Amino acid sequence: MEVLNHTVINLIIFVLAIYVGYHVVWNVTPALHTPLMAVTNAISAIVIVGAMLATGLTLGAPGKFFGTLAVALAAVNVFGGFLVTRRMLEMFRKKEPKKLIADKTKGNA
């Protein structure tokens, strides 16, 4: 006889992962946000592969549905992570100084 059901164990692991993940990400300094986003994108890509494997090996219809949902949500997470990372990296690029309209008219005269 099992002491704890597998579902209860998985739920405990899930809740602990949320708790630890929240505290790890919340305490990151702003200078490390871009590298952290790159790492989370890589982890999400691994999650997609795992969700695809789990979906393919599942026999029941509910398992297929939730596996497909997991693949879709992880794909959205990866896509959104790349958008956020690109936007953050654009903030560090040097911008060209804006030229005044008067300077352009002087050069033509």
Jmol script that loads the backbone (N, CA, C; Angstrom):
load data "model"
ATOM      1  N   MET A   1       0.840  -1.174   0.000  1.00  0.00           N
ATOM      2  CA  MET A   1       0.000   0.000   0.000  1.00  0.00           C
ATOM      3  C   MET A   1       0.892   1.247   0.000  1.00  0.00           C
ATOM      4  N   GLU A   2       0.492   2.218  -0.801  1.00  0.00           N
ATOM      5  CA  GLU A   2       1.265   3.452  -0.892  1.00  0.00           C
ATOM      6  C   GLU A   2       0.887   4.401   0.240  1.00  0.00           C
ATOM      7  N   VAL A   3       1.874   5.086   0.754  1.00  0.00           N
ATOM      8  CA  VAL A   3       1.615   6.045   1.820  1.00  0.00           C
ATOM      9  C   VAL A   3       0.977   7.303   1.228  1.00  0.00           C
ATOM     10  N   LEU A   4       1.550   7.788   0.102  1.00  0.00           N
ATOM     11  CA  LEU A   4       1.015   8.967  -0.576  1.00  0.00           C
ATOM     12  C   LEU A   4       0.727   8.616  -2.029  1.00  0.00           C
ATOM     13  N   ASN A   5      -0.312   9.198  -2.553  1.00  0.00           N
ATOM     14  CA  ASN A   5      -0.671   9.016  -3.949  1.00  0.00           C
ATOM     15  C   ASN A   5       0.345   9.755  -4.834  1.00  0.00           C
ATOM     16  N   HIS A   6       0.603   9.258  -6.039  1.00  0.00           N
ATOM     17  CA  HIS A   6       1.548   9.916  -6.945  1.00  0.00           C
ATOM     18  C   HIS A   6       1.084  11.323  -7.313  1.00  0.00           C
ATOM     19  N   THR A   7      -0.211  11.517  -7.405  1.00  0.00           N
ATOM     20  CA  THR A   7      -0.736  12.845  -7.727  1.00  0.00           C
ATOM     21  C   THR A   7      -0.414  13.840  -6.624  1.00  0.00           C
ATOM     22  N   VAL A   8      -0.519  13.417  -5.375  1.00  0.00           N
ATOM     23  CA  VAL A   8      -0.206  14.298  -4.249  1.00  0.00           C
ATOM     24  C   VAL A   8       1.279  14.646  -4.251  1.00  0.00           C
ATOM     25  N   ILE A   9       2.125  13.684  -4.531  1.00  0.00           N
ATOM     26  CA  ILE A   9       3.566  13.935  -4.587  1.00  0.00           C
ATOM     27  C   ILE A   9       3.891  14.914  -5.713  1.00  0.00           C
ATOM     28  N   ASN A  10       3.282  14.711  -6.880  1.00  0.00           N
ATOM     29  CA  ASN A  10       3.508  15.627  -8.003  1.00  0.00           C
ATOM     30  C   ASN A  10       2.996  17.027  -7.689  1.00  0.00           C
ATOM     31  N   LEU A  11       1.880  17.130  -6.990  1.00  0.00           N
ATOM     32  CA  LEU A  11       1.349  18.431  -6.614  1.00  0.00           C
ATOM     33  C   LEU A  11       2.278  19.137  -5.622  1.00  0.00           C
ATOM     34  N   ILE A  12       2.821  18.401  -4.677  1.00  0.00           N
ATOM     35  CA  ILE A  12       3.775  18.977  -3.718  1.00  0.00           C
ATOM     36  C   ILE A  12       5.021  19.491  -4.444  1.00  0.00           C
ATOM     37  N   ILE A  13       5.545  18.712  -5.380  1.00  0.00           N
ATOM     38  CA  ILE A  13       6.717  19.135  -6.147  1.00  0.00           C
ATOM     39  C   ILE A  13       6.400  20.385  -6.961  1.00  0.00           C
ATOM     40  N   PHE A  14       5.222  20.420  -7.547  1.00  0.00           N
ATOM     41  CA  PHE A  14       4.808  21.573  -8.352  1.00  0.00           C
ATOM     42  C   PHE A  14       4.729  22.841  -7.508  1.00  0.00           C
ATOM     43  N   VAL A  15       4.099  22.740  -6.340  1.00  0.00           N
ATOM     44  CA  VAL A  15       3.968  23.907  -5.460  1.00  0.00           C
ATOM     45  C   VAL A  15       5.336  24.365  -4.961  1.00  0.00           C
ATOM     46  N   LEU A  16       6.199  23.436  -4.599  1.00  0.00           N
ATOM     47  CA  LEU A  16       7.552  23.812  -4.168  1.00  0.00           C
ATOM     48  C   LEU A  16       8.343  24.460  -5.296  1.00  0.00           C
ATOM     49  N   ALA A  17       8.185  23.970  -6.523  1.00  0.00           N
ATOM     50  CA  ALA A  17       8.882  24.568  -7.668  1.00  0.00           C
ATOM     51  C   ALA A  17       8.412  26.000  -7.908  1.00  0.00           C
ATOM     52  N   ILE A  18       7.111  26.235  -7.748  1.00  0.00           N
ATOM     53  CA  ILE A  18       6.587  27.603  -7.897  1.00  0.00           C
ATOM     54  C   ILE A  18       7.167  28.504  -6.814  1.00  0.00           C
ATOM     55  N   TYR A  19       7.177  28.025  -5.589  1.00  0.00           N
ATOM     56  CA  TYR A  19       7.684  28.822  -4.464  1.00  0.00           C
ATOM     57  C   TYR A  19       9.169  29.164  -4.638  1.00  0.00           C
ATOM     58  N   VAL A  20       9.979  28.158  -4.933  1.00  0.00           N
ATOM     59  CA  VAL A  20      11.419  28.385  -5.100  1.00  0.00           C
ATOM     60  C   VAL A  20      11.684  29.262  -6.322  1.00  0.00           C
ATOM     61  N   GLY A  21      10.994  28.991  -7.420  1.00  0.00           N
ATOM     62  CA  GLY A  21      11.181  29.793  -8.630  1.00  0.00           C
ATOM     63  C   GLY A  21      10.829  31.244  -8.418  1.00  0.00           C
ATOM     64  N   TYR A  22       9.742  31.501  -7.710  1.00  0.00           N
ATOM     65  CA  TYR A  22       9.340  32.876  -7.433  1.00  0.00           C
ATOM     66  C   TYR A  22      10.415  33.608  -6.634  1.00  0.00           C
ATOM     67  N   HIS A  23      10.916  32.986  -5.592  1.00  0.00           N
ATOM     68  CA  HIS A  23      11.909  33.650  -4.747  1.00  0.00           C
ATOM     69  C   HIS A  23      13.256  33.797  -5.457  1.00  0.00           C
ATOM     70  N   VAL A  24      13.608  32.864  -6.299  1.00  0.00           N
ATOM     71  CA  VAL A  24      14.867  32.988  -7.040  1.00  0.00           C
ATOM     72  C   VAL A  24      14.793  34.137  -8.029  1.00  0.00           C
ATOM     73  N   VAL A  25      13.708  34.224  -8.783  1.00  0.00           N
ATOM     74  CA  VAL A  25      13.572  35.271  -9.798  1.00  0.00           C
ATOM     75  C   VAL A  25      13.369  36.634  -9.149  1.00  0.00           C
ATOM     76  N   TRP A  26      12.635  36.700  -8.063  1.00  0.00           N
ATOM     77  CA  TRP A  26      12.354  37.986  -7.418  1.00  0.00           C
ATOM     78  C   TRP A  26      13.623  38.630  -6.866  1.00  0.00           C
ATOM     79  N   ASN A  27      14.601  37.841  -6.449  1.00  0.00           N
ATOM     80  CA  ASN A  27      15.815  38.384  -5.839  1.00  0.00           C
ATOM     81  C   ASN A  27      16.955  38.604  -6.826  1.00  0.00           C
ATOM     82  N   VAL A  28      16.694  38.497  -8.111  1.00  0.00           N
ATOM     83  CA  VAL A  28      17.738  38.711  -9.113  1.00  0.00           C
ATOM     84  C   VAL A  28      17.955  40.209  -9.297  1.00  0.00           C
ATOM     85  N   THR A  29      19.219  40.613  -9.375  1.00  0.00           N
ATOM     86  CA  THR A  29      19.521  42.025  -9.618  1.00  0.00           C
ATOM     87  C   THR A  29      19.155  42.382 -11.051  1.00  0.00           C
ATOM     88  N   PRO A  30      18.819  43.638 -11.317  1.00  0.00           N
ATOM     89  CA  PRO A  30      18.412  44.036 -12.673  1.00  0.00           C
ATOM     90  C   PRO A  30      19.471  43.768 -13.745  1.00  0.00           C
ATOM     91  N   ALA A  31      20.737  43.782 -13.382  1.00  0.00           N
ATOM     92  CA  ALA A  31      21.793  43.545 -14.372  1.00  0.00           C
ATOM     93  C   ALA A  31      21.779  42.112 -14.902  1.00  0.00           C
ATOM     94  N   LEU A  32      21.179  41.194 -14.159  1.00  0.00           N
ATOM     95  CA  LEU A  32      21.163  39.799 -14.577  1.00  0.00           C
ATOM     96  C   LEU A  32      19.849  39.359 -15.218  1.00  0.00           C
ATOM     97  N   HIS A  33      18.926  40.283 -15.455  1.00  0.00           N
ATOM     98  CA  HIS A  33      17.634  39.891 -16.010  1.00  0.00           C
ATOM     99  C   HIS A  33      17.760  39.326 -17.420  1.00  0.00           C
ATOM    100  N   THR A  34      18.594  39.941 -18.269  1.00  0.00           N
ATOM    101  CA  THR A  34      18.719  39.460 -19.644  1.00  0.00           C
ATOM    102  C   THR A  34      19.319  38.057 -19.697  1.00  0.00           C
ATOM    103  N   PRO A  35      20.432  37.771 -18.989  1.00  0.00           N
ATOM    104  CA  PRO A  35      20.917  36.386 -18.997  1.00  0.00           C
ATOM    105  C   PRO A  35      19.923  35.405 -18.399  1.00  0.00           C
ATOM    106  N   LEU A  36      19.177  35.837 -17.396  1.00  0.00           N
ATOM    107  CA  LEU A  36      18.173  34.961 -16.792  1.00  0.00           C
ATOM    108  C   LEU A  36      17.080  34.628 -17.799  1.00  0.00           C
ATOM    109  N   MET A  37      16.676  35.611 -18.595  1.00  0.00           N
ATOM    110  CA  MET A  37      15.659  35.356 -19.620  1.00  0.00           C
ATOM    111  C   MET A  37      16.176  34.357 -20.648  1.00  0.00           C
ATOM    112  N   ALA A  38      17.448  34.466 -21.020  1.00  0.00           N
ATOM    113  CA  ALA A  38      18.007  33.522 -21.987  1.00  0.00           C
ATOM    114  C   ALA A  38      18.001  32.101 -21.423  1.00  0.00           C
ATOM    115  N   VAL A  39      18.320  31.966 -20.158  1.00  0.00           N
ATOM    116  CA  VAL A  39      18.329  30.637 -19.534  1.00  0.00           C
ATOM    117  C   VAL A  39      16.916  30.081 -19.422  1.00  0.00           C
ATOM    118  N   THR A  40      15.956  30.929 -19.060  1.00  0.00           N
ATOM    119  CA  THR A  40      14.582  30.438 -18.951  1.00  0.00           C
ATOM    120  C   THR A  40      14.022  30.053 -20.317  1.00  0.00           C
ATOM    121  N   ASN A  41      14.464  30.718 -21.378  1.00  0.00           N
ATOM    122  CA  ASN A  41      14.045  30.302 -22.722  1.00  0.00           C
ATOM    123  C   ASN A  41      14.581  28.916 -23.034  1.00  0.00           C
ATOM    124  N   ALA A  42      15.814  28.647 -22.654  1.00  0.00           N
ATOM    125  CA  ALA A  42      16.384  27.314 -22.890  1.00  0.00           C
ATOM    126  C   ALA A  42      15.652  26.259 -22.079  1.00  0.00           C
ATOM    127  N   ILE A  43      15.314  26.588 -20.845  1.00  0.00           N
ATOM    128  CA  ILE A  43      14.572  25.635 -20.005  1.00  0.00           C
ATOM    129  C   ILE A  43      13.186  25.384 -20.591  1.00  0.00           C
ATOM    130  N   SER A  44      12.541  26.433 -21.079  1.00  0.00           N
ATOM    131  CA  SER A  44      11.220  26.257 -21.683  1.00  0.00           C
ATOM    132  C   SER A  44      11.293  25.395 -22.937  1.00  0.00           C
ATOM    133  N   ALA A  45      12.375  25.503 -23.680  1.00  0.00           N
ATOM    134  CA  ALA A  45      12.543  24.643 -24.857  1.00  0.00           C
ATOM    135  C   ALA A  45      12.657  23.177 -24.429  1.00  0.00           C
ATOM    136  N   ILE A  46      13.333  22.926 -23.325  1.00  0.00           N
ATOM    137  CA  ILE A  46      13.432  21.560 -22.808  1.00  0.00           C
ATOM    138  C   ILE A  46      12.064  21.085 -22.328  1.00  0.00           C
ATOM    139  N   VAL A  47      11.284  21.996 -21.744  1.00  0.00           N
ATOM    140  CA  VAL A  47       9.936  21.649 -21.300  1.00  0.00           C
ATOM    141  C   VAL A  47       9.069  21.256 -22.495  1.00  0.00           C
ATOM    142  N   ILE A  48       9.236  21.941 -23.617  1.00  0.00           N
ATOM    143  CA  ILE A  48       8.475  21.590 -24.826  1.00  0.00           C
ATOM    144  C   ILE A  48       8.795  20.165 -25.253  1.00  0.00           C
ATOM    145  N   VAL A  49      10.072  19.821 -25.270  1.00  0.00           N
ATOM    146  CA  VAL A  49      10.462  18.461 -25.658  1.00  0.00           C
ATOM    147  C   VAL A  49       9.867  17.435 -24.692  1.00  0.00           C
ATOM    148  N   GLY A  50       9.949  17.707 -23.399  1.00  0.00           N
ATOM    149  CA  GLY A  50       9.372  16.791 -22.410  1.00  0.00           C
ATOM    150  C   GLY A  50       7.863  16.669 -22.556  1.00  0.00           C
ATOM    151  N   ALA A  51       7.189  17.792 -22.826  1.00  0.00           N
ATOM    152  CA  ALA A  51       5.733  17.752 -23.002  1.00  0.00           C
ATOM    153  C   ALA A  51       5.367  16.983 -24.260  1.00  0.00           C
ATOM    154  N   MET A  52       6.166  17.104 -25.309  1.00  0.00           N
ATOM    155  CA  MET A  52       5.906  16.343 -26.536  1.00  0.00           C
ATOM    156  C   MET A  52       6.071  14.838 -26.284  1.00  0.00           C
ATOM    157  N   LEU A  53       7.124  14.492 -25.553  1.00  0.00           N
ATOM    158  CA  LEU A  53       7.325  13.077 -25.231  1.00  0.00           C
ATOM    159  C   LEU A  53       6.192  12.537 -24.364  1.00  0.00           C
ATOM    160  N   ALA A  54       5.802  13.304 -23.357  1.00  0.00           N
ATOM    161  CA  ALA A  54       4.719  12.867 -22.473  1.00  0.00           C
ATOM    162  C   ALA A  54       3.408  12.737 -23.233  1.00  0.00           C
ATOM    163  N   THR A  55       3.163  13.669 -24.150  1.00  0.00           N
ATOM    164  CA  THR A  55       1.933  13.610 -24.939  1.00  0.00           C
ATOM    165  C   THR A  55       1.933  12.391 -25.853  1.00  0.00           C
ATOM    166  N   GLY A  56       3.072  12.118 -26.463  1.00  0.00           N
ATOM    167  CA  GLY A  56       3.157  10.977 -27.366  1.00  0.00           C
ATOM    168  C   GLY A  56       3.039   9.638 -26.662  1.00  0.00           C
ATOM    169  N   LEU A  57       3.474   9.560 -25.427  1.00  0.00           N
ATOM    170  CA  LEU A  57       3.438   8.299 -24.689  1.00  0.00           C
ATOM    171  C   LEU A  57       2.138   8.073 -23.917  1.00  0.00           C
ATOM    172  N   THR A  58       1.301   9.113 -23.841  1.00  0.00           N
ATOM    173  CA  THR A  58       0.057   9.016 -23.094  1.00  0.00           C
ATOM    174  C   THR A  58      -0.995   8.288 -23.921  1.00  0.00           C
ATOM    175  N   LEU A  59      -1.793   7.444 -23.258  1.00  0.00           N
ATOM    176  CA  LEU A  59      -2.806   6.665 -23.965  1.00  0.00           C
ATOM    177  C   LEU A  59      -4.195   7.300 -23.926  1.00  0.00           C
ATOM    178  N   GLY A  60      -4.557   7.949 -22.845  1.00  0.00           N
ATOM    179  CA  GLY A  60      -5.915   8.473 -22.691  1.00  0.00           C
ATOM    180  C   GLY A  60      -6.104   9.825 -23.354  1.00  0.00           C
ATOM    181  N   ALA A  61      -7.354  10.154 -23.624  1.00  0.00           N
ATOM    182  CA  ALA A  61      -7.699  11.434 -24.240  1.00  0.00           C
ATOM    183  C   ALA A  61      -7.400  12.627 -23.325  1.00  0.00           C
ATOM    184  N   PRO A  62      -7.694  12.559 -22.018  1.00  0.00           N
ATOM    185  CA  PRO A  62      -7.354  13.707 -21.157  1.00  0.00           C
ATOM    186  C   PRO A  62      -5.847  13.967 -21.114  1.00  0.00           C
ATOM    187  N   GLY A  63      -5.055  12.889 -21.101  1.00  0.00           N
ATOM    188  CA  GLY A  63      -3.605  13.047 -21.104  1.00  0.00           C
ATOM    189  C   GLY A  63      -3.108  13.701 -22.382  1.00  0.00           C
ATOM    190  N   LYS A  64      -3.686  13.311 -23.509  1.00  0.00           N
ATOM    191  CA  LYS A  64      -3.322  13.931 -24.804  1.00  0.00           C
ATOM    192  C   LYS A  64      -3.697  15.409 -24.817  1.00  0.00           C
ATOM    193  N   PHE A  65      -4.883  15.723 -24.265  1.00  0.00           N
ATOM    194  CA  PHE A  65      -5.326  17.115 -24.235  1.00  0.00           C
ATOM    195  C   PHE A  65      -4.394  17.973 -23.389  1.00  0.00           C
ATOM    196  N   PHE A  66      -4.105  17.513 -22.166  1.00  0.00           N
ATOM    197  CA  PHE A  66      -3.249  18.306 -21.286  1.00  0.00           C
ATOM    198  C   PHE A  66      -1.808  18.349 -21.786  1.00  0.00           C
ATOM    199  N   GLY A  67      -1.356  17.292 -22.432  1.00  0.00           N
ATOM    200  CA  GLY A  67      -0.020  17.309 -23.031  1.00  0.00           C
ATOM    201  C   GLY A  67       0.071  18.317 -24.159  1.00  0.00           C
ATOM    202  N   THR A  68      -0.953  18.353 -25.002  1.00  0.00           N
ATOM    203  CA  THR A  68      -0.986  19.339 -26.083  1.00  0.00           C
ATOM    204  C   THR A  68      -1.068  20.750 -25.521  1.00  0.00           C
ATOM    205  N   LEU A  69      -1.853  20.926 -24.482  1.00  0.00           N
ATOM    206  CA  LEU A  69      -1.941  22.233 -23.823  1.00  0.00           C
ATOM    207  C   LEU A  69      -0.588  22.638 -23.244  1.00  0.00           C
ATOM    208  N   ALA A  70       0.135  21.685 -22.655  1.00  0.00           N
ATOM    209  CA  ALA A  70       1.466  21.975 -22.104  1.00  0.00           C
ATOM    210  C   ALA A  70       2.430  22.382 -23.208  1.00  0.00           C
ATOM    211  N   VAL A  71       2.383  21.716 -24.353  1.00  0.00           N
ATOM    212  CA  VAL A  71       3.246  22.088 -25.475  1.00  0.00           C
ATOM    213  C   VAL A  71       2.915  23.502 -25.948  1.00  0.00           C
ATOM    214  N   ALA A  72       1.622  23.807 -26.073  1.00  0.00           N
ATOM    215  CA  ALA A  72       1.212  25.132 -26.543  1.00  0.00           C
ATOM    216  C   ALA A  72       1.634  26.228 -25.562  1.00  0.00           C
ATOM    217  N   LEU A  73       1.423  26.012 -24.281  1.00  0.00           N
ATOM    218  CA  LEU A  73       1.792  27.034 -23.294  1.00  0.00           C
ATOM    219  C   LEU A  73       3.309  27.225 -23.208  1.00  0.00           C
ATOM    220  N   ALA A  74       4.058  26.147 -23.305  1.00  0.00           N
ATOM    221  CA  ALA A  74       5.519  26.275 -23.290  1.00  0.00           C
ATOM    222  C   ALA A  74       6.005  26.995 -24.537  1.00  0.00           C
ATOM    223  N   ALA A  75       5.366  26.759 -25.683  1.00  0.00           N
ATOM    224  CA  ALA A  75       5.752  27.462 -26.913  1.00  0.00           C
ATOM    225  C   ALA A  75       5.467  28.955 -26.798  1.00  0.00           C
ATOM    226  N   VAL A  76       4.332  29.304 -26.201  1.00  0.00           N
ATOM    227  CA  VAL A  76       4.018  30.720 -25.978  1.00  0.00           C
ATOM    228  C   VAL A  76       5.054  31.336 -25.040  1.00  0.00           C
ATOM    229  N   ASN A  77       5.467  30.583 -24.029  1.00  0.00           N
ATOM    230  CA  ASN A  77       6.467  31.065 -23.076  1.00  0.00           C
ATOM    231  C   ASN A  77       7.805  31.325 -23.775  1.00  0.00           C
ATOM    232  N   VAL A  78       8.223  30.419 -24.645  1.00  0.00           N
ATOM    233  CA  VAL A  78       9.485  30.608 -25.370  1.00  0.00           C
ATOM    234  C   VAL A  78       9.391  31.818 -26.286  1.00  0.00           C
ATOM    235  N   PHE A  79       8.311  31.921 -27.042  1.00  0.00           N
ATOM    236  CA  PHE A  79       8.144  33.037 -27.974  1.00  0.00           C
ATOM    237  C   PHE A  79       8.124  34.369 -27.224  1.00  0.00           C
ATOM    238  N   GLY A  80       7.348  34.442 -26.152  1.00  0.00           N
ATOM    239  CA  GLY A  80       7.302  35.663 -25.355  1.00  0.00           C
ATOM    240  C   GLY A  80       8.632  35.986 -24.704  1.00  0.00           C
ATOM    241  N   GLY A  81       9.350  34.949 -24.280  1.00  0.00           N
ATOM    242  CA  GLY A  81      10.669  35.173 -23.682  1.00  0.00           C
ATOM    243  C   GLY A  81      11.653  35.766 -24.667  1.00  0.00           C
ATOM    244  N   PHE A  82      11.608  35.294 -25.911  1.00  0.00           N
ATOM    245  CA  PHE A  82      12.493  35.869 -26.924  1.00  0.00           C
ATOM    246  C   PHE A  82      12.122  37.317 -27.230  1.00  0.00           C
ATOM    247  N   LEU A  83      10.833  37.629 -27.242  1.00  0.00           N
ATOM    248  CA  LEU A  83      10.424  39.013 -27.472  1.00  0.00           C
ATOM    249  C   LEU A  83      10.899  39.928 -26.345  1.00  0.00           C
ATOM    250  N   VAL A  84      10.742  39.475 -25.114  1.00  0.00           N
ATOM    251  CA  VAL A  84      11.179  40.283 -23.968  1.00  0.00           C
ATOM    252  C   VAL A  84      12.695  40.442 -23.971  1.00  0.00           C
ATOM    253  N   THR A  85      13.427  39.364 -24.275  1.00  0.00           N
ATOM    254  CA  THR A  85      14.888  39.442 -24.312  1.00  0.00           C
ATOM    255  C   THR A  85      15.340  40.406 -25.388  1.00  0.00           C
ATOM    256  N   ARG A  86      14.718  40.345 -26.561  1.00  0.00           N
ATOM    257  CA  ARG A  86      15.102  41.263 -27.640  1.00  0.00           C
ATOM    258  C   ARG A  86      14.836  42.705 -27.241  1.00  0.00           C
ATOM    259  N   ARG A  87      13.706  42.945 -26.618  1.00  0.00           N
ATOM    260  CA  ARG A  87      13.386  44.308 -26.187  1.00  0.00           C
ATOM    261  C   ARG A  87      14.379  44.801 -25.132  1.00  0.00           C
ATOM    262  N   MET A  88      14.764  43.915 -24.211  1.00  0.00           N
ATOM    263  CA  MET A  88      15.728  44.308 -23.184  1.00  0.00           C
ATOM    264  C   MET A  88      17.089  44.611 -23.800  1.00  0.00           C
ATOM    265  N   LEU A  89      17.501  43.830 -24.778  1.00  0.00           N
ATOM    266  CA  LEU A  89      18.792  44.072 -25.420  1.00  0.00           C
ATOM    267  C   LEU A  89      18.782  45.358 -26.234  1.00  0.00           C
ATOM    268  N   GLU A  90      17.642  45.715 -26.804  1.00  0.00           N
ATOM    269  CA  GLU A  90      17.550  46.974 -27.540  1.00  0.00           C
ATOM    270  C   GLU A  90      17.721  48.174 -26.624  1.00  0.00           C
ATOM    271  N   MET A  91      17.390  48.026 -25.353  1.00  0.00           N
ATOM    272  CA  MET A  91      17.560  49.128 -24.411  1.00  0.00           C
ATOM    273  C   MET A  91      19.037  49.443 -24.190  1.00  0.00           C
ATOM    274  N   PHE A  92      19.930  48.467 -24.400  1.00  0.00           N
ATOM    275  CA  PHE A  92      21.348  48.686 -24.162  1.00  0.00           C
ATOM    276  C   PHE A  92      22.088  49.197 -25.396  1.00  0.00           C
ATOM    277  N   ARG A  93      21.439  49.243 -26.547  1.00  0.00           N
ATOM    278  CA  ARG A  93      22.094  49.736 -27.754  1.00  0.00           C
ATOM    279  C   ARG A  93      22.226  51.239 -27.694  1.00  0.00           C
ATOM    280  N   LYS A  94      23.334  51.722 -28.262  1.00  0.00           N
ATOM    281  CA  LYS A  94      23.529  53.161 -28.325  1.00  0.00           C
ATOM    282  C   LYS A  94      22.650  53.728 -29.419  1.00  0.00           C
ATOM    283  N   LYS A  95      21.991  54.799 -29.110  1.00  0.00           N
ATOM    284  CA  LYS A  95      21.117  55.454 -30.076  1.00  0.00           C
ATOM    285  C   LYS A  95      21.890  56.584 -30.745  1.00  0.00           C
ATOM    286  N   GLU A  96      21.634  56.749 -32.025  1.00  0.00           N
ATOM    287  CA  GLU A  96      22.281  57.839 -32.745  1.00  0.00           C
ATOM    288  C   GLU A  96      21.653  59.153 -32.295  1.00  0.00           C
ATOM    289  N   PRO A  97      22.487  60.192 -32.160  1.00  0.00           N
ATOM    290  CA  PRO A  97      21.925  61.479 -31.738  1.00  0.00           C
ATOM    291  C   PRO A  97      20.983  62.025 -32.813  1.00  0.00           C
ATOM    292  N   LYS A  98      19.909  62.617 -32.364  1.00  0.00           N
ATOM    293  CA  LYS A  98      18.936  63.187 -33.296  1.00  0.00           C
ATOM    294  C   LYS A  98      19.465  64.514 -33.821  1.00  0.00           C
ATOM    295  N   LYS A  99      19.360  64.679 -35.129  1.00  0.00           N
ATOM    296  CA  LYS A  99      19.796  65.934 -35.746  1.00  0.00           C
ATOM    297  C   LYS A  99      18.605  66.877 -35.833  1.00  0.00           C
ATOM    298  N   LEU A 100      18.903  68.134 -35.640  1.00  0.00           N
ATOM    299  CA  LEU A 100      17.857  69.135 -35.718  1.00  0.00           C
ATOM    300  C   LEU A 100      17.492  69.393 -37.172  1.00  0.00           C
ATOM    301  N   ILE A 101      16.290  69.813 -37.399  1.00  0.00           N
ATOM    302  CA  ILE A 101      15.841  70.121 -38.757  1.00  0.00           C
ATOM    303  C   ILE A 101      16.618  71.306 -39.295  1.00  0.00           C
ATOM    304  N   ALA A 102      16.978  72.237 -38.449  1.00  0.00           N
ATOM    305  CA  ALA A 102      17.733  73.420 -38.882  1.00  0.00           C
ATOM    306  C   ALA A 102      19.103  73.005 -39.414  1.00  0.00           C
ATOM    307  N   ASP A 103      19.726  71.973 -38.827  1.00  0.00           N
ATOM    308  CA  ASP A 103      21.028  71.524 -39.315  1.00  0.00           C
ATOM    309  C   ASP A 103      20.919  70.963 -40.718  1.00  0.00           C
ATOM    310  N   LYS A 104      19.853  70.318 -41.036  1.00  0.00           N
ATOM    311  CA  LYS A 104      19.670  69.749 -42.370  1.00  0.00           C
ATOM    312  C   LYS A 104      19.487  70.846 -43.394  1.00  0.00           C
ATOM    313  N   THR A 105      18.758  71.902 -43.037  1.00  0.00           N
ATOM    314  CA  THR A 105      18.528  72.985 -43.990  1.00  0.00           C
ATOM    315  C   THR A 105      19.793  73.801 -44.219  1.00  0.00           C
ATOM    316  N   LYS A 106      20.656  73.926 -43.223  1.00  0.00           N
ATOM    317  CA  LYS A 106      21.928  74.636 -43.372  1.00  0.00           C
ATOM    318  C   LYS A 106      22.863  73.896 -44.308  1.00  0.00           C
ATOM    319  N   GLY A 107      22.858  72.575 -44.245  1.00  0.00           N
ATOM    320  CA  GLY A 107      23.736  71.784 -45.087  1.00  0.00           C
ATOM    321  C   GLY A 107      23.361  71.870 -46.549  1.00  0.00           C
ATOM    322  N   ASN A 108      22.087  72.098 -46.863  1.00  0.00           N
ATOM    323  CA  ASN A 108      21.624  72.197 -48.236  1.00  0.00           C
ATOM    324  C   ASN A 108      21.828  73.569 -48.811  1.00  0.00           C
ATOM    325  N   ALA A 109      21.951  74.590 -48.001  1.00  0.00           N
ATOM    326  CA  ALA A 109      22.033  75.968 -48.500  1.00  0.00           C
ATOM    327  C   ALA A 109      23.409  76.334 -48.937  1.00  0.00           C
TER     328      ALA A 109
END
end "model"
wireframe off; spacefill off
backbone 0.3
color backbone group
